[in-house]
Amino acid sequence: MESPDHSQLRQNAVYSREAVEALIAEGRTIIIVDDKVLKVDAWLKYHPGGDKAIMHMVGRDATDEVTALHSLEARQRMMSYKIGRIEGLWTNFVPPIQGGKFRTREEQASAIRPSTEKSEESDEGSEEPSPIFDAVEHPTSTSVYRRRQTGSASYTRSSSATSISSVELNESSKKPEMSHVDIQTGHVLDLDAFEYPPLDPQIQADIVQKYRVLNERIKAEGLYQCHYSNYLREVVRYTLLFSASMLLLYWKWYIASAAFLGMFWHQLVFSAHDAGHMGITHNFTYDTIIGIVIADFIGGLSLGWWKRNHNVHHIVTNSPEHDPDIQHVPFFAVSPRFFESLRSTYYDRVMHYDIFAKFLIRYQHHLYFPVLCFGRFNLYANSYTYLLSGQAPRKGPAWWTRWLEMAGILFFWTWFGYGILYCTVPTGWQRFAYLMVSHMVTMPVHAQITLSHFAMSTKDCGPAESFPQKMLRTTMDIECPPWLDFFHGGLQFQAVHHLYPRIPRHNLRKTQKLIQEFCNEVGIPYALYGFVDGNKQVIGRMADVGRQAKILAECQKQIAKSADWGMH
């Protein structure tokens, strides 16, 4: 048995980047947290948030991601997996799940690299450049953000971005002529990445340092503290909506009853979201029970599935290959990169850009809101797949959640499916209408979720980009008056939420002012739109991608007719 002194000496060993690389090449799951080297192989199957979130942090300094998503107690427990420490500024690897390549000790010693590597660097990005769809970068590009005239520290897209001549772009890029794409659209889609601070390690380290200082200020101002009186108002609202639905059901006003039930579910989602992030009691067990009661027992959805999905979303936000929240092919594509039939690392399958997708995506800007009306049915499918396919934790601190969730789903379909639809609503057509209306009324929450990301950058800036810069580059906030906060349920502050996910939603408006000051200090644009303008940005982005899909389809048709394959 290892002596305490020897164990302590081993845990204080300094690991070089090469030593960490070799461990990962051997299949070890290594992350860096607070300058500590953690080997978390044994924790993968126990992690309540799923293994995928951890896998995206392999070889990286995960301090900010871990701090943002975990309680102090959880972070302290992680130290039991410590095997050593690092010194100095850490240079991130690209994790294996994202395509990173790693050398064993023998390969490092003999300087032999795997022949499949493109640049013979283990920290190269997982995104391969596309000769068709990758936008051209040049340092003198026109700014795409300008300050709003309201005096706030917010930015909107500049209309001048769309006035750039495709001819000028092609001449200045010094790249081969892209004859079969809409160059202007491709350029505008990625312009939002140009105005951010450079990926120089020292600049990004300075941003991280200021971000951490801001976190301490937020703590000092008590913004992590949940004031339960705010939830008293929420409970009153929930009670009124559900009571109205049941009263109208008793009066046999079935459509009106279904509408109020949908509004009830719409509002409940916000509190389930708070509980999933431990933003109510800040206790894992208590918040998990609250979340399961709301999501499973009352809403028929799996909180565990949502947490597994949502944790990955918070780490690899807006990455076409990795973020499940933007992987909606064949219905939606927010980037032309989806035309390449990408493989989803979350779903472990290829998102085929097939004939069905080619047709739908051309018209996705028209189909956006109609498709969202059926979003709840997709949540059912994902939830039940999660619970029945073995994705839910079976060991560790969350072992019990799967059984409680399954009981909750059974309870939901008993009171809603059997009690209301079967026993109370009299006819088949009325049951169908009740089901559809109650579910379609929840559409705004799906629009609110997608609104904050669909119009933002999907560019892969590589492992050098800091956590705060990535979150602000890929997320927008929605501007609304305080009296409308109840309708948005905190989702209008998504940029704030992505930086500090555990802040209770009733404190997000106060936190937003601090975030705006931080953005001004470090030179990161803060994207803030009104609800209508934000939706216009989303529809505009989807129309641009749809136009690219149409152009690509026409080009392929012409190539097929001419049988001219050699030059394309």
Secondary structure as the mmCIF struct_conf table of DSSP 4:
data_model
#
loop_
_struct_conf.conf_type_id
_struct_conf.id
_struct_conf.beg_label_comp_id
_struct_conf.beg_label_asym_id
_struct_conf.beg_label_seq_id
_struct_conf.end_label_comp_id
_struct_conf.end_label_asym_id
_struct_conf.end_label_seq_id
HELX_RH_AL_P HELX_RH_AL_P1 PRO A 4 GLN A 11
TURN_TY1_P TURN_TY1_P1 ASN A 12 ASN A 12
HELX_LH_PP_P HELX_LH_PP_P1 ALA A 13 ALA A 13
STRN STRN1 VAL A 14 VAL A 14
HELX_LH_PP_P HELX_LH_PP_P2 TYR A 15 SER A 16
HELX_RH_AL_P HELX_RH_AL_P2 ARG A 17 ALA A 25
TURN_TY1_P TURN_TY1_P2 GLU A 26 GLY A 27
STRN STRN2 ILE A 30 VAL A 33
TURN_TY1_P TURN_TY1_P3 ASP A 34 ASP A 35
STRN STRN3 LYS A 36 LYS A 39
HELX_RH_3T_P HELX_RH_3T_P1 ASP A 41 TRP A 43
TURN_TY1_P TURN_TY1_P4 LEU A 44 TYR A 46
TURN_TY1_P TURN_TY1_P5 PRO A 48 GLY A 49
HELX_RH_AL_P HELX_RH_AL_P3 ASP A 51 MET A 55
TURN_TY1_P TURN_TY1_P6 HIS A 56 GLY A 59
BEND BEND1 ARG A 60 ARG A 60
STRN STRN4 ASP A 61 ASP A 61
HELX_RH_AL_P HELX_RH_AL_P4 THR A 63 LEU A 69
BEND BEND2 HIS A 70 HIS A 70
HELX_RH_AL_P HELX_RH_AL_P5 LEU A 72 MET A 78
HELX_RH_3T_P HELX_RH_3T_P2 MET A 79 TYR A 81
STRN STRN5 LYS A 82 ARG A 85
BEND BEND3 GLY A 88 GLY A 88
HELX_LH_PP_P HELX_LH_PP_P3 LEU A 89 PRO A 95
HELX_RH_3T_P HELX_RH_3T_P3 PRO A 96 GLN A 98
TURN_TY1_P TURN_TY1_P7 GLY A 99 GLY A 99
HELX_RH_AL_P HELX_RH_AL_P6 ARG A 105 SER A 110
TURN_TY1_P TURN_TY1_P8 ALA A 111 ALA A 111
TURN_TY1_P TURN_TY1_P9 SER A 115 THR A 116
BEND BEND4 LYS A 118 GLU A 120
TURN_TY1_P TURN_TY1_P10 SER A 122 ASP A 123
BEND BEND5 SER A 126 SER A 126
HELX_LH_PP_P HELX_LH_PP_P4 GLU A 127 SER A 130
TURN_TY1_P TURN_TY1_P11 PRO A 131 PHE A 133
BEND BEND6 ASP A 134 ASP A 134
HELX_LH_PP_P HELX_LH_PP_P5 ALA A 135 GLU A 137
TURN_TY1_P TURN_TY1_P12 PRO A 139 THR A 140
HELX_LH_PP_P HELX_LH_PP_P6 SER A 141 SER A 143
STRN STRN6 TYR A 145 ARG A 147
TURN_TY1_P TURN_TY1_P13 GLN A 149 THR A 150
BEND BEND7 GLY A 151 ALA A 153
STRN STRN7 TYR A 155 ARG A 157
HELX_RH_3T_P HELX_RH_3T_P4 SER A 159 SER A 163
HELX_RH_AL_P HELX_RH_AL_P7 SER A 166 SER A 173
TURN_TY1_P TURN_TY1_P14 LYS A 174 LYS A 174
BEND BEND8 LYS A 175 LYS A 175
TURN_TY1_P TURN_TY1_P15 SER A 179 HIS A 180
BEND BEND9 VAL A 181 VAL A 181
HELX_RH_AL_P HELX_RH_AL_P8 ILE A 183 ASP A 190
HELX_RH_3T_P HELX_RH_3T_P5 LEU A 191 ALA A 193
TURN_TY1_P TURN_TY1_P16 PHE A 194 GLU A 195
BEND BEND10 TYR A 196 TYR A 196
HELX_LH_PP_P HELX_LH_PP_P7 PRO A 197 PRO A 198
HELX_RH_AL_P HELX_RH_AL_P9 PRO A 201 ALA A 220
TURN_TY1_P TURN_TY1_P17 GLU A 221 TYR A 224
BEND BEND11 GLN A 225 GLN A 225
TURN_TY1_P TURN_TY1_P18 TYR A 228 TYR A 228
HELX_RH_AL_P HELX_RH_AL_P10 SER A 229 TYR A 250
TURN_TY1_P TURN_TY1_P19 TRP A 251 LYS A 252
HELX_RH_AL_P HELX_RH_AL_P11 TYR A 254 GLY A 276
TURN_TY1_P TURN_TY1_P20 HIS A 277 MET A 278
BEND BEND12 ILE A 280 HIS A 282
HELX_RH_AL_P HELX_RH_AL_P12 PHE A 284 ILE A 292
HELX_RH_PI_P HELX_RH_PI_P1 VAL A 293 ILE A 298
TURN_TY1_P TURN_TY1_P21 GLY A 299 GLY A 299
HELX_RH_AL_P HELX_RH_AL_P13 LEU A 303 ILE A 315
BEND BEND13 VAL A 316 VAL A 316
TURN_TY1_P TURN_TY1_P22 THR A 317 ASN A 318
TURN_TY1_P TURN_TY1_P23 PRO A 320 HIS A 322
HELX_RH_3T_P HELX_RH_3T_P6 PRO A 324 ILE A 326
TURN_TY1_P TURN_TY1_P24 VAL A 329 PHE A 331
BEND BEND14 VAL A 334 SER A 335
HELX_RH_3T_P HELX_RH_3T_P7 PRO A 336 GLU A 340
HELX_LH_PP_P HELX_LH_PP_P8 LEU A 342 LEU A 342
STRN STRN8 ARG A 343 SER A 344
TURN_TY1_P TURN_TY1_P25 THR A 345 ASP A 348
STRN STRN9 ARG A 349 VAL A 350
HELX_RH_AL_P HELX_RH_AL_P14 ILE A 355 ARG A 362
TURN_TY1_P TURN_TY1_P26 TYR A 363 TYR A 363
HELX_RH_AL_P HELX_RH_AL_P15 GLN A 364 LEU A 372
TURN_TY1_P TURN_TY1_P27 CYS A 373 PHE A 374
HELX_RH_AL_P HELX_RH_AL_P16 GLY A 375 LEU A 388
TURN_TY1_P TURN_TY1_P28 SER A 389 GLY A 390
BEND BEND15 ALA A 392 ALA A 392
BEND BEND16 LYS A 395 LYS A 395
HELX_RH_3T_P HELX_RH_3T_P8 GLY A 396 ALA A 398
TURN_TY1_P TURN_TY1_P29 TRP A 399 TRP A 400
HELX_RH_AL_P HELX_RH_AL_P17 THR A 401 PHE A 412
HELX_RH_PI_P HELX_RH_PI_P2 TRP A 413 TYR A 422
TURN_TY1_P TURN_TY1_P30 CYS A 423 THR A 424
BEND BEND17 VAL A 425 VAL A 425
BEND BEND18 THR A 427 THR A 427
HELX_RH_AL_P HELX_RH_AL_P18 GLY A 428 MET A 440
TURN_TY1_P TURN_TY1_P31 VAL A 441 THR A 442
HELX_RH_AL_P HELX_RH_AL_P19 MET A 443 LEU A 451
TURN_TY1_P TURN_TY1_P32 SER A 452 ALA A 455
BEND BEND19 MET A 456 MET A 456
TURN_TY1_P TURN_TY1_P33 PRO A 463 ALA A 464
BEND BEND20 GLU A 465 GLU A 465
HELX_RH_AL_P HELX_RH_AL_P20 PHE A 467 THR A 474
STRN STRN10 ASP A 477 GLU A 479
HELX_RH_3T_P HELX_RH_3T_P9 PRO A 482 LEU A 484
HELX_RH_AL_P HELX_RH_AL_P21 ASP A 485 HIS A 488
TURN_TY1_P TURN_TY1_P34 GLY A 489 GLY A 490
HELX_RH_3T_P HELX_RH_3T_P10 LEU A 491 PHE A 493
HELX_RH_AL_P HELX_RH_AL_P22 GLN A 494 LEU A 499
BEND BEND21 TYR A 500 TYR A 500
TURN_TY1_P TURN_TY1_P35 PRO A 501 ARG A 502
BEND BEND22 ILE A 503 ILE A 503
HELX_RH_3T_P HELX_RH_3T_P11 ARG A 505 ASN A 507
HELX_RH_AL_P HELX_RH_AL_P23 LEU A 508 VAL A 522
TURN_TY1_P TURN_TY1_P36 GLY A 523 GLY A 523
STRN STRN11 ALA A 527 ALA A 527
STRN STRN12 LEU A 528 GLY A 530
HELX_RH_AL_P HELX_RH_AL_P24 PHE A 531 SER A 562
TURN_TY1_P TURN_TY1_P37 ALA A 563 ALA A 563
TURN_TY1_P TURN_TY1_P38 GLY A 566 MET A 567
#
